[in-house]
Amino acid sequence: MDAEKIGRASFLLGGGRQQVDDKIDLAVGISDLKKSASVQQDAPLMRVHARTNDGLEQVLPLLRTATVVGDECDL
């Protein structure tokens, strides 16, 4: 898993600040990340908490590139 991309996705959902006075939305973010050794077929790799479907759709492509499922990865 690429922690930087996962963190960026959380930020884009509203879980971070770009300016000092920006509000952080405590209801959004990423949770329940699975360790690579504990992933089972058809099991979720993480839980994404988004305020809107648009927010979710915005970060899904980034999260798909943040994970590799298989025997080998190219990180």
Stockholm file with secondary structure:
# STOCKHOLM 1.0

chainA/1-75         MDAEKIGRASFLLGGGRQQVDDKIDLAVGISDLKKSASVQQDAPLMRVHARTNDGLEQVLPLLRTATVVGDECDL
#=GR chainA/1-75 SS CCHHHHHHHHIIIIISCSSTTCCCCTTCEEECCCCGGGCCTTCCSCEEECSSHHHHHHHHHHHHHTCCCSSCCCC
#=GC SS_cons        CCHHHHHHHHIIIIISCSSTTCCCCTTCEEECCCCGGGCCTTCCSCEEECSSHHHHHHHHHHHHHTCCCSSCCCC
//
